[in-house]
Amino acid sequence: MPAKPRVRLPPDVRKNRILDAAARVLSREDGATRVTMDQVAAEAHVAKGTMYHYWGSRAALFHDLQQRYVRDLFAAAAPLTAEDAPRHPLDALESFLRETAVLHHRQRPLVVALMRESPLDETEVIGRLEGVIVRFVESLEGTRPAADPGFVASFLLAGLRSVLTRLGGPSGAGPERSTEQAVEICRRVLGLPERRNDRPAAPS
């Protein structure tokens, strides 16, 4: 039986598949051993030379993996400043909080491993994320809180980090429940009106 022809993947697709493999290895090892390029190459079913074609070192590989997580984080924040944002500010806020909680919950082992392998300088990331929240607060015409938007953004961001930390603990409530609680707290901090329930009440 003739062998199947080898499919040549576009470089960006292959690179992302290798990053997926690196994420699996990092999450699986859980700090027991120092992850090597050989391990990632084996997981990705590529030659070690292919690894070094894309990344000159394991540090460069982990940096790219870290940056991919950061991009996913800012994608979750996109609804806060989107031009076609939901009609009610709480809808945008809930989308951001839920996507962030789910992302962190799913990738917590990876995030922990990445911080161990290549500690992230959070200053720039937190600053950018705070800027997104500031723009969201400033867009709340008529309901904008009396406090400085920068202070409000810092306050909300500190609360979000606390929620994400609790998600990984034994008493964590899970992404959905944590999102519900966080949305209600944010609503009160921002002075937003409650959303009307447009769905008809269930028959008694």
N, C-alpha and C positions, 0 to 999 in steps of 0.2 A: 504494500500500500504506500503510495507516494506521500512524502512528508508535506504537511500543510505549508504553503508559502508564508514566510515571516512577514508580518504586517509592520510596516515602518510608520511609527507614530510621529506626528508633528513635534518639534522640540518642546513647545510649551506644555503639550499633553504629557509627554514622557517625564518632563521635569516635575509636573504636579503629581504624577503617579509615584515618583520616587519620594516626594515630600510626604505623600500619604503613607508610604511604607515606613519612612522615618518616624512618623507620628505613631504608627502602630508599635514599632519596636520600643520607642521611648516610653509609651504608656504601659507596655507589657513588662518591661524590665523593672520599673518602679524603684529605680535607684540601686538595685542589687549589684549591678555591674556598670562599668563605663561603656556606653554604647559606641560601637566602632563603625567605620565606613563599611567594613566587610559584612557586618550584620545587616546593615541597611541594604546593601547591594543584594545580599541573598534574599531578603524579604521582597525586594522589588524585582527580582529575577533579571538583574542587569549585571554587566561586568563591572568590576571595581574601577576600570579605566573610564567607564561612562560616568561614574560618580564624580571623578576628578575633572571630567570634561565640563561639568556644570558648576562644581564647587572645588575650589583649591584646597579646602581643608574642612574638617568636621565642624569647626567653629562657623565657617561660612554657611554650611548646610543648616545648622541650628538657627543661625541668624535669619535665614530665609523662612524657616518654619515659624519662627517667632513673629516675623513681619506679616506672615499670612494670617496668623491669629489676630494681630492688630487690625488688619484690613477687614476681617470678619466682624470685629468689634465695632468699627466705624460704619460698616454696612448696616449693623443693627441700629445705629443711631441716626441713620439717614431720614427716617420719617419725621424727626423733630424739626428739620429745616427744609423738607421737600416742598416744592411749589404746589404740588397736588396733595398736600397733607390732608388727613382726615378732617371732617368738618368740625369735630369737637376736639379741643386740645388733649383731652384725656385719652382719646383714641390713639393719637400719635405717641403720647407718653407710655401708654400701656403696651403698644407695639415694641417700643424701644426696650422697656423693662423686661418684657417677656422674652424677646429674642436674645437679649444679653444674658438673662438668667439661664435660658436653655443652652446657649453656647458655652457658658462657663460650666454648667452642670455636666454636659457631655464631654467636654475637653479638660475637665479638672485634672485628671492624671497627667495629661500631656503638659498642661500649664505648669504644674508642680515640677515635672521633669525638666522642662525647658528653663525654668528659673534656676534649677540646680546646675544645669549644663552651661547656660549662658545667661546670667542675670540681666534682666531688662532694666534699663534706665527709665523709670516710670515718669520722670518729670515731664518729658515732651508729650508722652501719650496722655497723661492726666491733663496737661495744659490744653491740648487740642480738644479733648473730650469736654472739658469745662467750657471752652469757647462755644462748642455746639449747644450746650445747655443754656449758656448765657443768651445766645441768639433766640432760642426757643422762649425763654422767659421774657425777653424784650418784645417778642411777637404777640404777647398776650394783652392786646389792647383792651382796655376797660376792666381787666381783671388782674392786671400786673400787680404783684405784691409790693408793699411799701418799701421793703428792704432793697438794698442795692442788688441788681441782678447777679453781679459777680459773687456776692456773699451767698445768695440763694443757691446759685449753681454749685458752689463749694460745699454747702450744707447738704444738698441733695446727692452730690457725688460721694461724699463721705458715707452717707446712709446706704447708697448702692453698694459700695465696697464692703460694708458690713454685712449686707444681705448675701452677697456673693460668697463671703467667707463662711457664713452659716450654712450655705447649701452643701458644703463638703463635710459638715460635721454630723455626728450621730443624731442630733436633734433637729437637723434641717427639715424644713417643711416641704421641700421640693419646689421646682420652678413655678408651677401654676399657683400654688397657695402663696408663695413668697411674692409673686407678681401682684396678686390681689391685694395683699397687705400693703405693699410698697405704693401701689397706685393710689390707694385711699390716703396714705400719709402724705404723698406728694400733692394730692388734690387739696388737702387742708393747708399745707404750707403755702401753696400758690394761690389759695383763695378761689379756686375754680368751682363753678356750680356743678352739682351732680348731673349725670347724664340721665335723660328721660328714657324710660324703658318703652320702646315703641312696639314691643311684641305684646299681643293680646294676652291677658291673664288666663291661666289655665282654668278650665271649668271646675267648680268645686263638686 
